Amino acid sequence: MPPAAVVVEVGSYQGRSTLAIAEGLEDVAGAELVTVDTFAGDPEWSDIATPEDTRAIFERNTAGIGFLRVIQAESVTAAAQVRDTSIDWVFIDGLHDYRNVVADIRAWGPKMKRSGLMTGHDWGRAGVTDGVLRWFPRDEVEVEHSIWMTRGTPRLRPARLFKHEAKRLLRRA
């Protein structure tokens, strides 16, 4: 990351990945790490703590990170608080259903600098993979284990949307 890099992590929960990202930014002069989470967890989880308890755990886990700023909000709401073309790297690991992945990419794409890096977690989960491929051609997305990454510019791909919507409608039938 360049000096004074701005990095956004969407979906920080209790701070495990926040710590990993912060460790990578320790030697970047003037870096800022912004985490975005409601701290409500994933609705699919059965053992969710309250947002207050989860936020307290997050705060304890990340207490030593001096360049951290937390936005407790839904991803799209938080993106509206960030200036366009101001982010060097966004890591998307919020809710993993197709609709939320598409919304996250749509919301954070304009916030990226021209040479910015967009990455995310859980490649291989249907909602994540389909959501990413809704915005990026497959040849623009690199995958390492479950992490996807691209420096491509998000752009609507109507054929992917149609395919996903058709599958969804068929499942309901």
C-alpha positions as semicolon CSV with decimal commas, in nm:
position;residue;x (nm);y (nm);z (nm)
1;M;0,000;0,000;0,000
2;P;0,119;0,354;-0,071
3;P;0,192;0,604;0,207
4;A;-0,128;0,739;0,366
5;A;-0,323;0,443;0,228
6;V;-0,691;0,421;0,316
7;V;-0,812;0,064;0,363
8;V;-1,171;-0,036;0,433
9;E;-1,276;-0,369;0,576
10;V;-1,646;-0,444;0,526
11;G;-1,750;-0,702;0,783
12;S;-1,509;-0,705;1,075
13;Y;-1,722;-0,889;1,334
14;Q;-1,486;-0,961;1,627
15;G;-1,171;-0,830;1,458
16;R;-0,974;-1,135;1,349
17;S;-0,918;-1,017;0,992
18;T;-0,890;-0,658;1,115
19;L;-0,579;-0,761;1,308
20;A;-0,429;-0,928;1,001
21;I;-0,492;-0,624;0,781
22;A;-0,356;-0,388;1,050
23;E;-0,040;-0,596;1,078
24;G;0,014;-0,554;0,706
25;L;-0,034;-0,178;0,737
26;E;0,195;-0,122;1,038
27;D;0,486;0,001;0,822
28;V;0,272;0,215;0,591
29;A;0,323;0,577;0,694
30;G;-0,006;0,756;0,761
31;A;-0,223;0,451;0,688
32;E;-0,587;0,452;0,796
33;L;-0,790;0,135;0,847
34;V;-1,166;0,179;0,849
35;T;-1,380;-0,111;0,961
36;V;-1,749;-0,131;0,882
37;D;-1,985;-0,362;1,068
38;T;-2,321;-0,364;1,241
39;F;-2,176;-0,614;1,490
40;A;-2,504;-0,805;1,462
41;G;-2,340;-1,108;1,299
42;D;-2,477;-1,314;1,014
43;P;-2,849;-1,398;1,039
44;E;-2,761;-1,757;0,941
45;W;-2,555;-1,807;1,258
46;S;-2,727;-1,970;1,553
47;D;-2,499;-1,845;1,832
48;I;-2,498;-1,469;1,778
49;A;-2,412;-1,238;2,068
50;T;-2,577;-0,898;2,095
51;P;-2,426;-0,620;1,883
52;E;-2,310;-0,451;2,205
53;D;-2,130;-0,765;2,324
54;T;-1,975;-0,826;1,982
55;R;-1,858;-0,463;1,958
56;A;-1,700;-0,494;2,304
57;I;-1,512;-0,808;2,193
58;F;-1,402;-0,628;1,877
59;E;-1,278;-0,328;2,080
60;R;-1,076;-0,555;2,313
61;N;-0,925;-0,745;2,020
62;T;-0,824;-0,432;1,828
63;A;-0,731;-0,203;2,118
64;G;-0,369;-0,160;2,007
65;I;-0,444;-0,036;1,655
66;G;-0,387;0,340;1,662
67;F;-0,483;0,402;1,298
68;L;-0,824;0,229;1,320
69;R;-1,159;0,400;1,268
70;V;-1,484;0,208;1,319
71;I;-1,812;0,278;1,144
72;Q;-2,093;0,083;1,306
73;A;-2,347;0,070;1,026
74;E;-2,466;-0,137;0,736
75;S;-2,217;-0,144;0,450
76;V;-2,415;0,062;0,200
77;T;-2,495;0,326;0,464
78;A;-2,128;0,347;0,560
79;A;-2,016;0,379;0,198
80;A;-2,231;0,691;0,166
81;Q;-2,011;0,849;0,437
82;V;-1,690;0,796;0,238
83;R;-1,565;1,025;-0,037
84;D;-1,550;0,881;-0,391
85;T;-1,207;0,778;-0,523
86;S;-1,052;0,792;-0,175
87;I;-0,983;0,424;-0,098
88;D;-0,673;0,226;-0,190
89;W;-0,808;-0,115;-0,085
90;V;-1,146;-0,249;0,021
91;F;-1,187;-0,597;0,169
92;I;-1,546;-0,722;0,143
93;D;-1,647;-0,985;0,397
94;G;-1,994;-0,878;0,506
95;L;-2,309;-1,079;0,450
96;H;-2,250;-1,355;0,198
97;D;-2,574;-1,371;0,005
98;Y;-2,583;-1,260;-0,358
99;R;-2,791;-0,948;-0,296
100;N;-2,560;-0,813;-0,024
101;V;-2,238;-0,894;-0,214
102;V;-2,372;-0,712;-0,521
103;A;-2,480;-0,418;-0,304
104;D;-2,138;-0,401;-0,135
105;I;-1,951;-0,396;-0,465
106;R;-2,195;-0,139;-0,606
107;A;-2,156;0,084;-0,298
108;W;-1,778;0,060;-0,255
109;G;-1,669;0,052;-0,621
110;P;-1,700;0,430;-0,670
111;K;-1,503;0,485;-0,349
112;M;-1,196;0,313;-0,496
113;K;-0,902;0,499;-0,639
114;R;-0,839;0,427;-1,004
115;S;-0,564;0,175;-0,922
116;G;-0,738;0,051;-0,609
117;L;-0,757;-0,307;-0,495
118;M;-1,089;-0,476;-0,422
119;T;-1,075;-0,808;-0,244
120;G;-1,309;-1,026;-0,047
121;H;-1,352;-1,347;0,142
122;D;-1,544;-1,670;0,086
123;W;-1,495;-1,722;-0,286
124;G;-1,667;-2,050;-0,363
125;R;-1,984;-1,970;-0,169
126;A;-2,257;-1,931;-0,428
127;G;-2,370;-1,584;-0,319
128;V;-2,016;-1,450;-0,309
129;T;-1,889;-1,602;-0,634
130;D;-2,205;-1,512;-0,829
131;G;-2,207;-1,162;-0,678
132;V;-1,846;-1,096;-0,773
133;L;-1,894;-1,232;-1,124
134;R;-2,199;-1,009;-1,160
135;W;-1,959;-0,713;-1,160
136;F;-1,629;-0,850;-1,290
137;P;-1,538;-1,081;-1,580
138;R;-1,383;-1,402;-1,449
139;D;-1,048;-1,324;-1,615
140;E;-1,020;-1,005;-1,403
141;V;-1,060;-1,191;-1,073
142;E;-0,771;-1,372;-0,910
143;V;-0,843;-1,629;-0,641
144;E;-0,610;-1,752;-0,369
145;H;-0,779;-2,013;-0,149
146;S;-1,105;-1,839;-0,050
147;I;-0,985;-1,482;-0,115
148;W;-1,083;-1,310;-0,440
149;M;-0,909;-0,997;-0,568
150;T;-0,923;-0,758;-0,859
151;R;-0,806;-0,417;-0,970
152;G;-1,083;-0,413;-1,226
153;T;-1,355;-0,152;-1,230
154;P;-1,699;-0,281;-1,127
155;R;-1,943;-0,267;-1,415
156;L;-2,286;-0,413;-1,453
157;R;-2,306;-0,740;-1,640
158;P;-2,676;-0,790;-1,722
159;A;-2,633;-1,149;-1,843
160;R;-2,509;-1,255;-1,496
161;L;-2,803;-1,084;-1,330
162;F;-3,049;-1,254;-1,562
163;K;-2,890;-1,595;-1,499
164;H;-2,903;-1,546;-1,120
165;E;-3,261;-1,417;-1,123
166;A;-3,372;-1,704;-1,346
167;K;-3,219;-1,959;-1,105
168;R;-3,387;-1,787;-0,810
169;L;-3,725;-1,788;-0,980
170;L;-3,689;-2,153;-1,079
171;R;-3,613;-2,248;-0,717
172;R;-3,936;-2,079;-0,605
173;A;-4,143;-2,264;-0,865
